[in-house]
Amino acid sequence: MNENPYVSVAIDGPAGAGKSTIAKRVAADLGYLYVDTGAIYRTVGYHMSLMGIGPKDKDGIERCIDDVNIRIEHQPDGVQHMILNGQDVTDLIRTPEISMMASGVSAQPCVRAYLLDMQRELAGNHNVVMDGRDIGTVVLPHAQVKVYLTASAEIRARRRWKELTEKGENIRFEDVYTDVVKRDEQDMNRKIAPLKCAADAEVLDCSYLTVEQVVAEMKAIIRRKTGR
Ligand code: DC
């Protein structure tokens, strides 16, 4: 039973499906809090990389996880700022290296346990649109709305490449594609909380849809499920 008086919208799906873009827009339109959980894993990944700890170094990660002090600041413009031990790392966590680090460290049980409470607490105190990999399956299994947002790997990699290139990164499409496929593989096959579609989620394939169309479809699903 869901005793949470707030509405939770869970959006899961593979890398680069556009979850953040859509979740941010839907949250702004509905006046809900947008929570990008990938950014939290990225922040942990960034910390481990600063400490020189590799993504598979279980002992090292366990040793350091208690030193990770993360604060999430939601600014009025909808941007979710990530503050790691007092430093704003929002822009520093968006590199391909940190994407892979985040995917690696997110397979460690101590990291997932550490972040679970933080995510549940946010959903316990706000109406949220939360995006990630295990929101509908593990973090918020009672979410009123669950959507699995996906697109072909080629299209997702193309979007991510465009995004990085527009930010001035000099990166080859082939490398972005390889990273996307590798990350999906890791995220779907890890032992705990792997990426998968919740049994009660609606699948939305946005390969050939515009952002406007996906936002409209998401809002229609939310209306249907919550009456709001
Ligand atoms: O959504 P993203 O690309 O920013 O996520 C980065 C990595 O974090 C992703 O490859 C896997 C991990 N992650 C996770 O394991 N669970 C989540 N709920 C969100 C992200």
Residues whose N, C-alpha, C, O or C-beta is under 5 A from the ligand:
A	BS01	DC	A15 T37 G38 A39 Y41 S99 A102 S103 S106 D131 G132 R133 D134 R183 D187
